[in-house]
């Protein structure tokens, strides 16, 4: 990574067993990965009681884990209709947690702040915080869908018993 890029490293604990969470993540992005044009996604950033949103075009593709343990997904997004927003390239991965009943959903990646020197200064002052909050909001949204599916599956098992 060069000095002109900023790094995003965000994680959230998900109350869903790792072995199930991997499949839930795979299912949620597999259909999206098959779209060559990408999918429009609204990124949400809660700020001071309001919500900033920006539509981005997201593309997913299978990633590689050299240890063959996790099944990461590469993702990249670019803002719809341009503007002073960066493109992002990264990886979304479910990792095992210390507890069998939970896992870690992780987003790692980087972006180049737009706007040259002024953009880099903005990124150091504010932009990195926006990128972090945006990454957390995205992870929370994905985690909520995973937990919802987990509870539906668990409820269905109980109904069959």
Buried (B, 14 or more C-beta within 10 A) or exposed (E): EEEEBBEBEBBBEBBBBBEBBBEBBBEBBEEBBEEEEBBEBEBBBEEEEEEBEBEBBBBBEEBEEEEEEBBBBBBBBBBBEEEEBBBBBBBBBBBBBEEEEBBBBBBBBBBBBBBEEEBBEBBEEEBBEBBBBBBBBBBBBBBEBBBEBBEEEEEEEEEEE
